[in-house]
Structure formats: C-alpha cells, structure tokens
Amino acid sequence: MHNKQRLIIKLLEISYKIGIITVFGFLVQKYISQLGLFENIHVEIRGNQFIDSDRIIKEVEPLIDQSLLSINLDNIQDGVSFLDFVQTTRASCILPSTLIIQVLERKPVILIIHDNQNLFMDINGILIPAEAHSIRFFPVPIITVSKGVDDIDKFHLKVSELFEFILDDYPIFYDNLSEVIVEDDEWTFISDSKTRILTTSNKLFTQLNALKYFEKTVFPNRELKDYSYIDIRVAEQVIVKEKYRKG
C-alpha cells in the first residue's frame, strides 16, 4: 500500500514538472514571437561566383515565410539544387535570424554547339544550357559539330570521356585549346595559337597520346605552337607543317 502511494506521489511530481516545463516553453515561445526574435530572416549566400545571389534568394523566399526555427533546411537545399550550374547546396542556421546557403557551382569544361543549340558540359558529363551571359563568363573551348553525328547522346558520352582523359592526362593540351571541329569521322583540334591538330573519331585517345609523346620529343627546340598543322591520323606517323618564322 505504501509503495503504491509513493508511486502515485512520484507520478504527480513528474506530471507537475512536465507541466511547469510546458508552460515555461509556451511563455518563452510567445515572448519570442512578440519580439520577432527569430523572424526578419537574413539570407547569406556563400560560394556562388556565376549564379546571382538574388536568383537564389528568389528561389528560397517562399520557403522562409515563417520563423527561423520553423524552416525546413532540406526543402531549401532541394530547391536551390534544381538551379542550373548548382552542383550541391548546404543550408544551415545561425540564431537568431541568419540563414546561410553554401553553394558549390558546376564548372563547365567545354561548350558544345550543335543544331543551333548551345550546351555546356562539366567534368562529370552533366549538360547545362548555355546563354550569352554564361558563355561570356566561362571562356571554355568550343566543340562545333558540323555534321556526322547521328546519335547525340552517344556523342555527348564520348565528349565527356574524352575531356576527362584530356584533363587528367594531358592538361597542358586543354589549357591551350580553343576549338574542336567535328565533321564526319574527323575531329580537328585548334589551339589558341591557331595550330590545327587533325585526328579521327575512332582513335582519339591513341592519337592524342601520340601527340603528347611527339610534344615531349620536340621540346624544347619546338612547341606545338610552332606548327600550322599536325596530322596524326595515320598510325605511327606524325605529319607536320611548320609556321613561317621570320629571321
């Protein structure tokens, strides 16, 4: 009997404490609400270089029409991640009223022009619509498809694999590359110095490896920029024409 009374008294004490905490929490929440302590949210955008901060804020504004404590960070991250050029997003809060959105942007490595359509491609093979202002912002090499591409999806995959190889194994070639012209089964790479490198589409990797070896062989007496064209379409042959040099 005594044990039962002690249990009831203990339960009443616990209920009393819970009631006090609940009332206190309610009063604190009401006080904070009256002060607007977690309202008037300030949004801070970090990491963006190309995407305008106002564009990101416009995307998240419908999701922050309440206090900072009520914001769903996952919804904000998902909303911003749908924007072009956004690779990943991380949202976090700093009390009492700051929302931080950290953005990692995609970095285009090539611009593909095909059938009057302009598309950037990043190192992961992700295609991004390219408009005039983004083309001016990202000075990347251009692939101009004249003809000879029937399966565009297969072509995009090939471009992705090719430039992953170039950036990993032959970055100096990428750094000096201006344009690639695709016509039938031939790919012509044009450097910033107007040197034309002639290749075939079915042996691009082999031929670019041959070019890399050739470049090492002639250096330091010659560089690729000293040639008007370099033809590596024939196996185990490198046919070159030097540019005219005064003196």
Phi, psi and omega in degrees: 000313178298322179298321180294320178295318179297321179296318179295316179299319181294318179295321178295321178296317179296316180299321179297316180296317179298320179297318179298314181297318181297314179297318180298316179298319179297316180295321178295316180298319180294321180295315179297320180298319179294324179284338185069033188296323182254014176258190184052056188291132174262124181260125180244121182259131180232149173090347182277136177243317180266314184289128182291137181301324180297327178294321179290316180298321178298326180289326186263346183307317180295344183263000183232037180271025179219192182286162181299327182290341183260359184289137174267104185295326179297319179296321179294315179299317179295319181296316181289326183293342178282348180290144174301144179076000176266123178269307177218159179222142174227124180251140179211165182240145169237114182293145012265345192209029181244126174253122181254128177242112180264123185244135170248117184271152172284144179247108178299145176245346182205150174245122181257127177246116183209127179053047178060023177243134180250125180224130168281156170226134177267180186296338180270004179083010179281129179269138183228131177303137182243126176242176188304315184290327179284327177295322177291328184283324183249098181278074183258162175301153183248133171255116178256116181266107180280307178192172176095009178246109180265313181259098186293326179295318178294325178295315179300320178297318180295318178298316179300312180295320181296313184282337170295318177296313183298314182293329180278317190253343185215054187297330180295330177292317178297318183298335182250012183269134181252315187206154172231128178250121181254120181215117186056237182257015182247138175242124177250117178266130182242123183275171177299333180269013177073013173287133181256125178251118186262125182223170175246149189292335184274353181223038185299314184295316179297317183288324177290327172296321177295322178295318179299317179295318179298318181298319178294325183292318185275342180287139009263002182293326179224155172231166182301329181292348179279355183248144176280326172209155176227117184256113180240028182283337180264132183302134176062025175224143173232112181256125185231158171227121181284150174286152177291127181240125180290146177079000000 
